Protein backbone atom coordinates (compact mmCIF):
# COMPACT_ATOMS: atom_id res chain seq x y z
CA UNK A 1 0.00 0.00 0.00
CA UNK A 2 1.40 3.40 -0.97
CA UNK A 3 -0.13 6.76 -0.17
CA UNK A 4 0.60 10.47 -0.53
CA UNK A 5 0.17 12.61 2.60
CA UNK A 6 -0.54 16.35 2.82
CA UNK A 7 0.06 18.53 5.86
CA UNK A 8 -0.04 22.22 6.81
CA UNK A 9 3.21 21.73 8.74
CA UNK A 10 6.72 21.71 7.21
CA UNK A 11 7.57 18.51 9.14
CA UNK A 12 4.93 15.93 8.30
CA UNK A 13 3.79 13.57 11.03
CA UNK A 14 0.78 11.27 11.13
CA UNK A 15 -0.90 13.61 13.60
CA UNK A 16 -0.55 16.62 11.27
CA UNK A 17 -1.80 14.92 8.09
CA UNK A 18 -4.89 16.64 6.73
CA UNK A 19 -5.36 14.59 3.57
CA UNK A 20 -4.12 11.31 2.15
CA UNK A 21 -4.31 9.88 -1.36
CA UNK A 22 -4.19 6.06 -1.37
CA UNK A 23 -3.29 3.78 -4.27
CA UNK A 24 -0.23 5.74 -5.41
CA UNK A 25 2.10 3.54 -7.56
CA UNK A 26 5.20 2.35 -5.67
CA UNK A 27 8.43 3.54 -7.35
CA UNK A 28 10.55 0.66 -8.66
CA UNK A 29 13.59 2.05 -6.85
CA UNK A 30 11.72 1.82 -3.57
CA UNK A 31 10.86 -1.84 -4.24
CA UNK A 32 14.56 -2.46 -4.85
CA UNK A 33 15.40 -0.80 -1.51
CA UNK A 34 12.84 -3.03 0.22
CA UNK A 35 14.43 -6.19 -1.18
CA UNK A 36 17.95 -5.04 -0.32
CA UNK A 37 16.90 -4.23 3.25
CA UNK A 38 15.17 -7.60 3.61
CA UNK A 39 11.72 -6.20 4.46
CA UNK A 40 8.63 -8.38 4.02
CA UNK A 41 6.53 -5.98 6.15
CA UNK A 42 7.10 -2.44 7.40
CA UNK A 43 6.66 1.26 6.71
CA UNK A 44 8.88 3.44 4.51
CA UNK A 45 8.82 7.25 4.79
CA UNK A 46 10.21 8.94 1.71
CA UNK A 47 9.92 11.93 -0.60
CA UNK A 48 10.40 12.23 -4.35
CA UNK A 49 13.16 14.53 -5.52
CA UNK A 50 13.32 15.02 -9.28
CA UNK A 51 11.21 11.89 -9.62
CA UNK A 52 13.52 9.68 -7.51
CA UNK A 53 12.70 8.44 -3.98
CA UNK A 54 14.77 9.63 -1.03
CA UNK A 55 14.22 7.32 1.94
CA UNK A 56 13.99 8.95 5.39
CA UNK A 57 12.95 6.03 7.56
CA UNK A 58 12.36 2.27 7.31
CA UNK A 59 10.41 0.80 10.21
CA UNK A 60 9.73 -2.92 10.66
CA UNK A 61 7.18 -2.32 13.45
CA UNK A 62 4.96 0.60 12.41
CA UNK A 63 2.12 1.58 14.70
CA UNK A 64 -1.00 3.68 14.33
CA UNK A 65 -2.39 5.88 17.09
CA UNK A 66 -5.91 7.20 17.60
CA UNK A 67 -6.10 9.09 14.35
CA UNK A 68 -9.09 9.96 12.22
CA UNK A 69 -10.51 6.77 10.67
CA UNK A 70 -11.75 8.78 7.73
CA UNK A 71 -8.12 9.63 6.90
CA UNK A 72 -6.42 6.30 7.56
CA UNK A 73 -9.35 3.94 6.97
CA UNK A 74 -8.74 3.30 3.23
CA UNK A 75 -5.07 2.46 3.84
CA UNK A 76 -5.92 0.04 6.64
CA UNK A 77 -8.60 -1.63 4.52
CA UNK A 78 -6.11 -2.10 1.70
CA UNK A 79 -3.57 -3.67 4.07
CA UNK A 80 -6.24 -5.96 5.52
CA UNK A 81 -7.01 -7.36 2.06
CA UNK A 82 -3.46 -8.66 1.95
CA UNK A 83 -3.82 -10.84 5.04
CA UNK A 84 -5.66 -13.79 3.48
CA UNK A 85 -3.25 -14.20 0.52
CA UNK A 86 -0.34 -13.97 2.97
CA UNK A 87 -1.83 -16.62 5.27
CA UNK A 88 -2.60 -18.84 2.26
CA UNK A 89 1.04 -18.70 1.24
CA UNK A 90 2.07 -19.54 4.79
CA UNK A 91 -0.25 -22.55 4.83
CA UNK A 92 1.25 -23.73 1.58
CA UNK A 93 4.65 -23.69 3.29
CA UNK A 94 7.77 -22.64 1.48
CA UNK A 95 6.98 -24.54 -1.73
CA UNK A 96 5.20 -21.76 -3.59
CA UNK A 97 8.21 -19.45 -3.27
CA UNK A 98 10.55 -22.30 -4.07
CA UNK A 99 8.59 -23.06 -7.24
CA UNK A 100 8.75 -19.45 -8.40
CA UNK A 101 12.49 -19.29 -7.73
CA UNK A 102 13.26 -22.83 -8.87
CA UNK A 103 15.78 -21.70 -11.49
CA UNK A 104 17.86 -20.10 -8.77
CA UNK A 105 18.52 -23.51 -7.24
CA UNK A 106 21.44 -25.55 -8.49
CA UNK A 107 23.56 -28.54 -7.53
CA UNK A 108 23.69 -30.21 -5.10
CA UNK A 109 19.95 -29.58 -4.44
CA UNK A 110 19.31 -30.27 -8.11
CA UNK A 111 21.16 -32.96 -10.05
CA UNK A 112 24.52 -31.92 -11.47
CA UNK A 113 25.73 -33.06 -14.88
CA UNK A 114 27.72 -35.75 -13.06
CA UNK A 115 24.59 -36.88 -11.23
CA UNK A 116 22.68 -37.10 -14.51
CA UNK A 117 25.45 -39.13 -16.07
CA UNK A 118 25.32 -41.49 -13.12
CA UNK A 119 21.51 -41.73 -13.36
CA UNK A 120 21.84 -42.78 -17.00
CA UNK A 121 24.45 -45.42 -16.18
CA UNK A 122 22.26 -46.83 -13.43
CA UNK A 123 18.72 -46.48 -14.80
CA UNK A 124 18.83 -47.23 -18.51
CA UNK A 125 20.15 -50.81 -18.17
CA UNK A 126 17.31 -51.56 -15.74
CA UNK A 127 14.76 -50.86 -18.48
CA UNK A 128 16.39 -52.89 -21.25
CA UNK A 129 14.07 -55.49 -22.73
CA UNK A 130 10.91 -53.86 -21.38
CA UNK A 131 8.68 -52.97 -24.31
CA UNK A 132 6.97 -49.90 -22.87
CA UNK A 133 8.56 -49.02 -19.53
CA UNK A 134 6.38 -47.38 -16.90
CA UNK A 135 8.34 -44.84 -14.83
CA UNK A 136 7.18 -42.93 -11.77
CA UNK A 137 9.08 -39.76 -10.76
CA UNK A 138 8.44 -38.78 -7.15
CA UNK A 139 8.51 -34.99 -7.31
CA UNK A 140 8.69 -32.95 -10.49
CA UNK A 141 12.46 -32.73 -11.01
CA UNK A 142 12.86 -31.50 -14.63
CA UNK A 143 16.25 -33.16 -15.01
CA UNK A 144 14.78 -36.58 -14.34
CA UNK A 145 12.02 -36.02 -16.89
CA UNK A 146 14.72 -35.03 -19.40
CA UNK A 147 16.70 -38.26 -19.12
CA UNK A 148 16.95 -40.17 -22.44
CA UNK A 149 14.20 -42.63 -21.66
CA UNK A 150 13.73 -45.57 -24.05
CA UNK A 151 11.21 -45.15 -26.84
CA UNK A 152 7.70 -45.81 -25.61
CA UNK A 153 8.42 -44.99 -21.96
CA UNK A 154 5.44 -43.57 -20.08
CA UNK A 155 6.70 -41.11 -17.44
CA UNK A 156 4.36 -40.07 -14.62
CA UNK A 157 5.15 -37.64 -11.79
CA UNK A 158 3.60 -37.51 -8.32
CA UNK A 159 3.93 -34.37 -6.20
CA UNK A 160 1.99 -33.09 -3.20
CA UNK A 161 2.15 -29.40 -4.18
CA UNK A 162 0.03 -27.82 -6.88
CA UNK A 163 2.42 -24.87 -7.27
CA UNK A 164 5.42 -27.10 -7.95
CA UNK A 165 3.50 -29.01 -10.61
CA UNK A 166 2.34 -25.81 -12.31
CA UNK A 167 5.67 -23.97 -12.12
CA UNK A 168 8.31 -26.69 -12.44
CA UNK A 169 6.97 -29.80 -14.22
CA UNK A 170 8.17 -29.70 -17.86
CA UNK A 171 6.05 -32.55 -19.22
CA UNK A 172 2.40 -32.84 -20.24
CA UNK A 173 0.12 -31.51 -17.50
CA UNK A 174 -1.92 -34.72 -17.38
CA UNK A 175 1.20 -36.73 -16.56
CA UNK A 176 1.81 -34.90 -13.26
CA UNK A 177 -0.48 -36.12 -10.49
CA UNK A 178 -1.25 -34.20 -7.30
CA UNK A 179 -1.01 -36.69 -4.47
CA UNK A 180 0.66 -38.07 -1.36
CA UNK A 181 3.78 -40.23 -1.47
CA UNK A 182 2.46 -42.07 1.60
CA UNK A 183 -0.83 -42.97 -0.10
CA UNK A 184 -0.01 -43.15 -3.80
CA UNK A 185 -3.07 -43.05 -6.08
CA UNK A 186 -1.96 -46.04 -8.15
CA UNK A 187 -2.82 -49.72 -8.20
CA UNK A 188 -0.36 -52.42 -7.26
CA UNK A 189 2.48 -53.21 -9.68
CA UNK A 190 1.83 -50.07 -11.77
CA UNK A 191 5.48 -49.22 -12.50
CA UNK A 192 8.73 -50.78 -13.60
CA UNK A 193 10.83 -48.02 -12.03
CA UNK A 194 10.33 -45.46 -9.27
CA UNK A 195 12.90 -42.66 -9.19
CA UNK A 196 13.32 -39.80 -6.73
CA UNK A 197 15.98 -37.11 -6.43
CA UNK A 198 16.69 -36.03 -2.86
CA UNK A 199 13.14 -36.50 -1.59
CA UNK A 200 13.72 -38.73 1.44
CA UNK A 201 14.57 -35.87 3.89
CA UNK A 202 10.98 -34.62 3.53
CA UNK A 203 9.74 -37.71 5.39
CA UNK A 204 10.00 -38.17 9.14
CA UNK A 205 12.42 -40.89 10.12
CA UNK A 206 11.74 -43.69 10.54
CA UNK A 207 7.92 -43.52 10.69
CA UNK A 208 6.94 -41.80 7.43
CA UNK A 209 9.95 -43.24 5.61
CA UNK A 210 8.80 -46.73 6.57
CA UNK A 211 5.35 -46.06 5.08
CA UNK A 212 6.98 -44.49 2.01
CA UNK A 213 9.02 -47.57 1.15
CA UNK A 214 5.94 -49.70 1.74
CA UNK A 215 4.10 -47.65 -0.88
CA UNK A 216 7.06 -47.80 -3.30
CA UNK A 217 7.12 -51.59 -3.04
CA UNK A 218 3.33 -51.76 -3.55
CA UNK A 219 3.33 -49.74 -6.81
CA UNK A 220 6.42 -51.49 -8.23
CA UNK A 221 6.00 -54.67 -10.24
CA UNK A 222 7.77 -57.72 -8.80
CA UNK A 223 11.45 -57.29 -9.58
CA UNK A 224 11.02 -53.58 -10.34
CA UNK A 225 13.54 -51.01 -9.15
CA UNK A 226 13.67 -47.90 -7.01
CA UNK A 227 16.49 -45.42 -7.65
CA UNK A 228 17.11 -42.48 -5.35
CA UNK A 229 19.75 -39.83 -4.76
CA UNK A 230 20.19 -39.48 -1.02
CA UNK A 231 21.56 -36.67 1.14
CA UNK A 232 23.79 -38.19 3.82
CA UNK A 233 26.65 -36.98 6.01
CA UNK A 234 30.13 -37.28 4.55
CA UNK A 235 32.92 -39.39 6.08
CA UNK A 236 33.95 -36.42 8.28
CA UNK A 237 31.10 -34.26 9.63
CA UNK A 238 31.96 -30.58 9.58
CA UNK A 239 30.81 -28.11 12.24
CA UNK A 240 28.54 -25.10 11.87
CA UNK A 241 31.53 -22.94 12.84
CA UNK A 242 33.41 -24.21 9.79
CA UNK A 243 30.42 -23.44 7.58
CA UNK A 244 30.14 -19.93 9.08
CA UNK A 245 33.83 -19.20 8.47
CA UNK A 246 33.50 -20.19 4.80
CA UNK A 247 30.30 -18.17 4.38
CA UNK A 248 31.79 -14.97 5.83
CA UNK A 249 34.90 -15.44 3.72
CA UNK A 250 32.81 -15.70 0.54
CA UNK A 251 33.77 -19.33 -0.07
CA UNK A 252 30.17 -20.59 -0.33
CA UNK A 253 28.89 -19.63 -3.75
CA UNK A 254 25.26 -20.75 -3.76
CA UNK A 255 22.15 -21.25 -1.67
CA UNK A 256 22.16 -24.95 -2.54
CA UNK A 257 25.68 -25.47 -1.23
CA UNK A 258 24.94 -23.63 2.01
CA UNK A 259 21.71 -25.52 2.66
CA UNK A 260 23.30 -28.95 2.15
CA UNK A 261 26.28 -28.10 4.36
CA UNK A 262 24.02 -26.75 7.11
CA UNK A 263 21.75 -29.77 6.89
CA UNK A 264 24.76 -31.91 7.72
CA UNK A 265 26.38 -29.56 10.25
CA UNK A 266 23.52 -28.26 12.41
CA UNK A 267 22.38 -30.48 15.30
CA UNK A 268 19.13 -32.37 14.79
CA UNK A 269 16.95 -34.60 16.94
CA UNK A 270 14.45 -37.40 16.39
CA UNK A 271 12.04 -34.59 15.54
CA UNK A 272 14.30 -33.64 12.63
CA UNK A 273 16.05 -30.41 11.69
CA UNK A 274 13.77 -27.35 11.70
CA UNK A 275 14.25 -25.33 8.52
CA UNK A 276 13.90 -22.08 10.43
CA UNK A 277 17.20 -22.98 12.11
CA UNK A 278 18.96 -22.31 8.78
CA UNK A 279 17.73 -18.71 8.73
CA UNK A 280 18.61 -18.33 12.43
CA UNK A 281 22.15 -19.35 11.51
CA UNK A 282 22.17 -16.69 8.77
CA UNK A 283 20.85 -14.00 11.11
CA UNK A 284 23.49 -14.85 13.71
CA UNK A 285 26.19 -14.69 11.03
CA UNK A 286 25.02 -11.29 9.72
CA UNK A 287 23.32 -9.64 12.73
CA UNK A 288 23.46 -6.15 11.21
CA UNK A 289 21.68 -7.30 8.05
CA UNK A 290 24.68 -6.64 5.80
CA UNK A 291 25.43 -9.61 3.58
CA UNK A 292 28.15 -8.05 1.44
CA UNK A 293 30.79 -10.38 2.85
CA UNK A 294 28.95 -13.43 1.55
CA UNK A 295 29.17 -12.18 -2.03
CA UNK A 296 25.56 -13.23 -2.59
CA UNK A 297 23.07 -11.39 -4.78
CA UNK A 298 19.75 -10.07 -3.49
CA UNK A 299 17.96 -12.91 -5.32
CA UNK A 300 20.12 -15.53 -3.57
CA UNK A 301 19.42 -14.02 -0.16
CA UNK A 302 15.70 -13.89 -0.99
CA UNK A 303 15.76 -17.57 -1.94
CA UNK A 304 17.49 -18.54 1.27
CA UNK A 305 15.08 -16.38 3.28
CA UNK A 306 12.28 -18.81 2.38
CA UNK A 307 13.51 -20.81 5.37
CA UNK A 308 12.75 -17.91 7.74
CA UNK A 309 10.33 -18.94 10.50
CA UNK A 310 9.64 -22.21 8.65
CA UNK A 311 8.44 -24.96 10.98
CA UNK A 312 9.05 -27.60 8.29
CA UNK A 313 11.49 -30.30 9.36
CA UNK A 314 13.90 -32.50 7.42
CA UNK A 315 15.46 -35.83 8.39
CA UNK A 316 18.85 -37.15 7.30
CA UNK A 317 19.35 -40.84 8.09
CA UNK A 318 22.69 -42.41 7.28
CA UNK A 319 23.09 -44.61 4.25
CA UNK A 320 23.40 -47.60 6.56
CA UNK A 321 20.09 -46.74 8.24
CA UNK A 322 18.34 -46.51 4.86
CA UNK A 323 19.76 -49.87 3.86
CA UNK A 324 18.64 -51.49 7.09
CA UNK A 325 15.08 -50.12 6.79
CA UNK A 326 14.55 -51.08 3.15
CA UNK A 327 16.04 -54.56 3.61
CA UNK A 328 13.65 -55.49 6.41
CA UNK A 329 11.51 -58.54 5.72
CA UNK A 330 8.27 -56.55 5.42
CA UNK A 331 9.80 -54.46 2.61
CA UNK A 332 12.19 -57.04 1.24
CA UNK A 333 14.14 -54.74 -1.07
CA UNK A 334 17.47 -56.03 -2.32
CA UNK A 335 20.18 -53.35 -2.09
CA UNK A 336 21.64 -53.47 -5.61
CA UNK A 337 24.18 -50.66 -5.51
CA UNK A 338 25.29 -47.34 -4.07
CA UNK A 339 27.12 -45.20 -6.62
CA UNK A 340 29.06 -41.94 -6.31
CA UNK A 341 30.40 -40.08 -9.32
CA UNK A 342 33.54 -38.69 -7.63
CA UNK A 343 32.70 -35.02 -8.23
CA UNK A 344 31.46 -32.13 -6.10
CA UNK A 345 29.63 -33.26 -2.91
CA UNK A 346 29.77 -36.87 -4.10
CA UNK A 347 30.18 -38.25 -0.57
CA UNK A 348 26.92 -36.63 0.58
CA UNK A 349 24.85 -37.56 -2.50
CA UNK A 350 25.02 -41.27 -3.39
CA UNK A 351 22.64 -42.73 -5.96
CA UNK A 352 21.25 -45.98 -4.55
CA UNK A 353 19.36 -48.71 -6.39
CA UNK A 354 16.89 -51.09 -4.74
CA UNK A 355 15.16 -54.09 -6.32
CA UNK A 356 11.70 -55.16 -5.22
CA UNK A 357 11.22 -58.84 -4.36
CA UNK A 358 9.84 -61.17 -6.98
Buried (B, 14 or more C-beta within 10 A) or exposed (E): BBBEBEBEEEEBEBEEBEEBEBEEEEBEBBEEBBEEBBBEEBBBBBEEEEEEBEBEEBEEEEEEEEEEEEBBEBBEEBEEEEEEEEEEBEEBBBBBBBBBBBEBBBBBBBBBEBBBEBBEEBBBEBBEEBEEBBBBBBBBBBBBBEBEBBEEBEBBBBBBBBBBBBBBBEBEEEEBBBBEBBEBEBEEBBBBBBBBBBBBBBBBBBEBBBBBBEBBBBBBBEEBBBBBBBBBBEEEEBEBEEBBEBBEEEEBEBBBBBBBBBBBBBEBEEEBBBBBBBBBBBEEBBEEEEBEEBEBEEEBBBBBBBBBEBEBBBBBBEBEBBBEBBEEEEBBBEBBEBBBBEBEBBEBBBBBBBBBEE
